[in-house]
Amino acid sequence: MNRQSEAPLYEALLRLRENRIVPFDVPGHKRGRGSPELTAFLGEACMSVDVNSMKPLDNLCHPTGVIREAEALAAEAFGAAHAFFMVGGTTSSVQAMVLSSVKRGDRIILPRNVHQSVINALVLCGAVPVYVNPRTDRRLGISLGMSVRDVAAAIDAHPDAKAVLVNNPTYYGICSDIRSIVSLAHSRGMRVLADEAHGTHFYFGEHMPVSAMAAGADMASVSMHKSGGSLTQSSLLLCGGGVNPDYVRQIINLTQTTSGSYLLLSSLDLSRRNLALRGPEIFAKVSRFAQYAREEINAIGDYYAYSRELVNGDSIFDFDETKLSVNTLDLGLAGIEVYDLLRDEYDIQIEFGDLGNILAYISVGDKTKNIERLISALGEIRRLYRRERVGMLESEYIAPCVELSPQEAFYAEKTSLPLEECEDRVSCEFVMCYPPGIPIVAPGERVTGQIIRYIRYAREKGCVITGPECMDSSRLNVWKGSRE
C-alpha cells in the first residue's frame, strides 16, 4: 500500500471539526465566532481549523502523534532520513540548518549570492563565512553557481571549515555541480547544506536537476510554498542519515513559534500528498508552459529567455527549465522597469525584476490564456517602451571585501552616515533589493564606490531596497572602529 495517499494531520483536523469540540482555549476567535469580519473574509472552513495544539493534534515542538506521522511521510516522499515542518518560512529552515551545523568561530564555505537568511544565521551564531565568489555571466548580468575548483580551493585554504552551503538552484535557475561538491566536502569531513528554496520540484518532476537529498547532502531547506503548492510561510527542513534529528529539533525550537499554525501545517501535509501522487504530471505541465513561453518571448526580439543552452558543466552545471528567467538589457530597460510596467499597465504580477532580468514564476496553477497574456504584454512593452541600451548597469554581483564577521559587525559600535559618505567604511547592516533578497552589502563588508553607485542606481530604477535601519536607504550604519 502506498502510504503517500494518507494525510494524517489533515485527517485529524477533519475529525476535530466533526466532533464539534467546545473551545475554552486559544485562539480567542473561537473557531471564527468571535471575529465575524475575519470569518467572512477567510471562510468558516478555514477559521474552524485555526486551532491550538492539543493531544489529538500533536505538538510541533515535540511531535509524537499526527505531526510526527506527517513529517515521516514527508521524509519518505523527499528521500530524506528526517523531515521537519517549518512555519516560519524557508528563512527559519535555512537558519535552523546553519545553526545546527556551525557555532561561534566556526567557518562555513558558501557562495556570496546567498539569501539574506543565511547571513542572518551567521549574525545569530557567530560563525565566520568563507565566501566563494560565484562566476558571473556578463551578458546577463547575473551571478552563476560555484565552480567545483573554487570550492576545492576554499576547502584547501580552510580545512577546518565545518560545512559548505550550496544554492540548488539560484533564483534564476542556475545549478552548481552539487554531487561533486558533496563528494569533495564529505572527503574532508565537512557537512553540505543546500538552500533549495526554489527546488521543491526537483524531488518530483522528471528530467529535473538532481535534488540535494539525492546528491547526498546532509541538510536541505525546501520552500514548499513556492513550487510545492502549500500556504505561504510553510517550509520543510530535510536531513540525511548522518544528522542527529533530536539536536536539530532543539535548534529549531530556539526560534520557531510554540504556536504552530495548523493552517500552515495541514497545507504541508496535503501538498506533500499531492506532489507524491501527481508530481511528475504536475511538473511536466509546468515545464511545457515554461518552454512554450520561452520560445515565444525569444521570438519577440530583444528579450532573452535563457535555458539549458547556458550549461557549461561547471558554474552552470545544470539549469531548471521551469524557471522563466528573461534578460531585458537589450530592450534598454532594467528588469525592474519591465516588472513595474507589467504590473502597472497590464495587471500582471511577476515574481521579481532586478537590474537586468525578470522572473515569471510558472506553476501548475497557471493556464494557457495567462501565459499568452504575459507574452502579449511583453511584446507590447517592446513596441512602446524600447530604447537605446545606454547607461545601463551591466552586472548585479559585486565581490565583497570582508573585514569583520557578520555578528561582530552587526553588534559593533556604529555611526549613521549619509550613503555618499560611507565609501571605504565597514557596513554594520544589510542592503539588498527584495526580491531576491541577496545582499548588495552585508554586515562586516567594506562599502565601496561601486556599491554606492549600485544602490543609487537600483533606487533610481525603482527597486525596493530593504535592510538598512534608515528606511529610504539614504544613510547607512557603519563601524566606528578601524583596522588601521
Disulfide bonds with the S-S distance in Angstrom:
none
